[in-house]
Amino acid sequence: MAEKIRCAHILVEKQSTVLALLDRINKGEKFEKLAEEYSLDGSRRRGGDLGYFGRGMMVKEFEKAAFALDVGQVSGPVKTEFGYHLIKRLA
């Protein structure tokens, strides 16, 4: 099991928005471009890239979803106290 992984995310307020973005990604739009356009946090300037992190560094719902992904895979919607996330495992 990986000690540290690298992920990007898109953070939005509404479930309807996160579902619409997931549909666009599944139809071939670039995750990074959508993160730059829609994400609510500072990572948007890096296409959603959060860098490397280990267990215990993110809220539990986010961590569980992120560590379950294969490299290149995008999660379904993940609800946390901050809103709704789509997570893409980069490494």
N, C-alpha and C positions, 0 to 999 in steps of 0.2 A: 504494500500500500504506500502511496506517495506521501512523503513528509510535507512537501510544499508543492502547490500547484499554482498555475497562472491562469487567471480568468479575466474576461471582460463582462460587463453587464450593461443593461439598459434599465433604468429606474424610472417608473411613471406612477402617477397617483391612482389611475383608474384601471380596473380589471378589463373593461372594454378596450382601452387603449393598448394594454399589453397583449391582448388576444389579436387585435388588428395588426400589431407589429410582428407577432409570431407568424401570422398568415403571410405577411409580406416577405419575411425571411424565408419561409418555406417555398415561396414562389420565386426565390432567387435574388432578392435584394440583399445588399451587403449589410451585415450586422453592424460593422463599424460606422457606416454612413448613417444608419438609423440611430445609433447611439449618439452621434454628434448632433443630430437634429432634435431628438426627443428626450434624451436622458436628463434627469433633474439634478444630477450631482456633478462635481468637478471633473470626474473621469471622462465626461463627454468630450473634452478637449483632446483626449487620447483615444477616441473611438471606443470609449467604455473600458479601456484597459486598466485593471486594478493592480497589475503587477503580481508578484509571487506572494502567497500567504500560506500559513500553516493552520492546523486545527486550533480552534480556540480564538482565532483572530477576527472572525466574522460572527454575526448573529446565527443562532443554531439552525434556523430554517435555510438560510443561505448556504451555510457550510455543508449541511447534509446534501443539498441538491448539487452543489459545486463538486464535491468529492465523488459523487456518483456518476459524473459525466466522463465520457471518453474524450480524448483530445479531438477538437474540431466539432464536437457535439454541442447543440444548443438545448437548454432546458425548456420545459414548459413554464408557465407562469409560477413564480414563487412569491408568496405573500409574506412580508415581514412588517415590523413596526414602521418601516420607512416608506412602504408602498409595495408595488408589484415589480418584480425583476424578471428579466430574461437573462440567463447566464450562459456564456460561451466559454468552454474550456480551451485555453490556448496552449498550455503545456502541462 
